[in-house]
Amino acid sequence: IKHAFFSDEVMVVWIVRSFQIPHGKEMVQELTAALPFVKSVILNLNVRDDNVILGDKEQLLFGEHAITDSIHDLKFSISSKSFYQVNPRQTEILYGKALEFAQLTGKEAVLDLYCGVGTISMFLAQQAKHVTGIEIVPQAIRDARKNAALNGIANIDFVCSDAADYAKKLCEQGAHPDVIVVDPPRKGCDVQTIDSMVMMQPKRIVYVSCDPGTLARDLKLLEEKGYRTEIVQPLDMFPFTHHVETVVQLVRKKPDTYIDITVDMDELDLTSSEAKATYDEIKDYIFDKHRVKVSSLYVAQVKQKHGIIERDCYNNSKKDNPKQPQCPPEKVKLIEEALRHFKMIS
């Protein structure tokens, strides 16, 4: 049963092993006569042996293929296979929190993974520049597009694709959405989805979760990969049960500290030799081995002699008409020895 709370429309879906059911027409007549708020009756064929509830094939027995509900002035068409929250009053708060945590200004490109029938996407589109919604269920994407048209929302696109595959594709294309919203199933996001999200480097990630366990796991991964959890807001979508829905805001981390480095330009060796040794290293080598001190000026002169071009400040005095001292021959040999040691000359 799907109940559109605000419109009070109800869809009944009978899940069967065969479309040939006895007294089907009579069952529909009795149901709709007794319960006039039932607007749709659908027969869903499921012959699978696993725990998947809905099959792929359907027959419409009564009414329309979809019912309509509204949340926060937005209308939504809901079909039998479309995911739709079961607590509409809390859903409005839930999606409002997702929109609040996205912190949109009207300039952002937003990626909504696991978008379902586009409920969160359309909330976001009201304050974003553009929203792209991704959902693997074809019927949900059809409903999402119908919902966008129904509400006159043009700054939104919906793509039918596996969320992990599409996120990886966007990542490979170099996409950089400003905000990513994820509302995954109970199993949470897989590693590929998380890695792709991180590589796209959104400023914020809004994570909507129905399972605290997988949420904690995924938040830990996102924390390790450069995001910080800012706000965690639980919502009681399922009263008198242990289940809880949670909305989380994550932001991309910035460096906690900055290191100020003061560089003495006279100590830089910006040469074609790829600065294999600094002036201090050359002077220390000579002093440690021969107990002889040499100046940076002498080192620069010897380097220039061997074709290692130096900046003018080593070879020209700041005084007018300078009489620049020249490196003595005995120190030239020591400096050349050091240059060979650091493989700056052969």
C-alpha positions, 0 to 999 in steps of 0.5 A, spaced: 500 500 500 502 506 498 499 512 501 499 519 499 498 523 505 497 530 503 492 528 498 489 522 501 490 518 495 492 510 496 495 505 491 494 498 492 499 493 489 497 486 489 504 481 488 502 475 485 505 469 482 501 469 476 496 474 472 491 469 472 487 470 479 480 468 480 475 473 481 480 479 480 474 483 477 470 482 483 476 483 488 477 490 485 470 492 485 469 490 492 475 494 494 474 500 491 466 500 493 468 499 500 474 504 500 473 510 495 480 513 497 483 507 493 485 511 487 489 505 483 489 498 484 495 494 480 497 487 479 505 486 480 508 479 477 514 476 481 516 469 480 523 470 483 526 466 489 529 472 492 527 477 497 526 482 492 519 485 493 516 487 486 517 484 480 518 487 473 511 486 470 505 489 472 497 490 470 493 496 471 486 493 474 483 500 476 484 507 476 491 510 474 498 508 474 500 513 479 498 517 485 500 524 487 502 527 493 505 534 495 510 536 500 512 543 501 508 546 495 511 541 490 507 535 487 510 528 486 507 523 482 508 516 485 508 509 481 508 502 484 516 501 484 518 508 486 521 509 492 517 514 497 518 516 504 512 513 508 512 518 513 510 525 509 510 530 515 517 528 517 519 527 510 518 535 509 523 536 515 528 531 512 528 534 506 528 541 509 534 539 513 538 536 507 536 543 503 539 547 509 545 543 510 547 544 502 547 551 503 545 553 496 546 560 494 543 559 487 550 558 483 551 551 485 552 545 481 549 539 485 549 532 484 544 528 487 545 520 487 540 515 489 535 520 487 528 516 487 522 520 484 526 526 485 524 529 491 530 531 494 533 533 487 527 538 486 527 541 493 535 542 492 533 545 485 529 551 488 536 554 491 541 551 486 543 553 479 543 546 476 541 539 479 543 532 476 539 526 479 541 519 478 537 513 480 538 506 477 530 504 477 527 506 470 520 507 473 523 512 478 526 516 473 520 517 469 516 519 475 522 524 477 522 527 470 514 527 470 515 530 477 520 536 474 515 537 469 509 537 473 512 543 478 515 547 472 522 546 474 527 546 468 534 547 472 534 539 473 536 533 469 535 526 471 539 520 469 538 512 469 544 509 471 547 505 477 550 511 482 557 508 483 558 507 475 555 514 474 559 517 479 565 514 476 564 516 469 563 524 472 570 523 476 573 521 469 570 526 465 573 531 471 566 534 473 567 538 480 560 539 483 559 544 488 555 539 493 553 532 492 547 529 496 547 522 497 541 518 499 543 510 499 539 504 500 540 501 507 547 498 505 550 505 504 555 507 499 560 502 496 567 504 496 567 506 488 562 511 490 565 514 496 572 514 492 569 518 486 565 523 490 572 525 494 575 525 487 570 530 485 572 535 491 565 538 492 565 543 498 560 539 501 557 532 502 550 531 504 549 524 507 541 522 508 541 515 511 536 510 514 541 505 517 546 508 523 551 502 522 553 503 515 552 511 515 558 510 521 562 506 516 561 511 510 563 517 515 569 514 517 571 513 510 570 520 508 573 523 514 580 519 512 579 521 505 579 529 506 572 530 509 570 533 516 563 531 519 560 538 521 552 536 523 549 530 525 541 530 525 537 524 527 529 524 525 524 519 527 521 517 521 519 510 524 515 512 531 516 506 536 521 502 532 529 502 533 529 505 526 532 512 525 533 517 519 539 521 519 542 527 515 549 529 515 553 535 513 560 534 511 565 539 508 572 538 505 577 539 510 582 545 510 589 545 513 589 546 520 596 549 520 600 553 515 608 553 516 611 560 514 618 559 511 623 565 510 628 563 505 634 567 504 635 568 496 642 568 497 642 561 499 638 559 493 642 555 488 637 556 482 641 554 476 641 549 471 644 544 475 637 543 479 640 546 485 643 539 487 646 543 493 645 549 497 651 554 498 651 552 506 651 545 504 657 546 500 661 551 505 659 546 510 662 540 506 669 544 505 669 546 513 668 539 515 673 536 511 678 541 511 677 546 516 677 552 511 671 557 511 669 560 504 664 565 502 658 565 498 661 570 493 667 565 492 662 559 491 658 563 486 665 565 482 667 558 482 660 555 479 660 561 474 667 559 472 664 552 470 658 555 467 653 554 472 650 561 471 649 565 478 644 571 479 648 578 479 647 579 486 653 574 487 658 577 482 656 585 483 657 589 489 652 594 491 657 599 492 659 604 486 666 602 483 667 596 487 673 592 487 670 585 488 675 580 491 677 574 487 677 567 490 684 564 491 687 558 487 687 554 493 680 555 495 678 554 488 680 547 488 676 546 495 670 549 492 671 545 485 672 538 490 665 540 493 662 541 487 664 534 484 662 531 491 655 534 490 655 532 482 654 539 480 661 538 475 664 532 473 
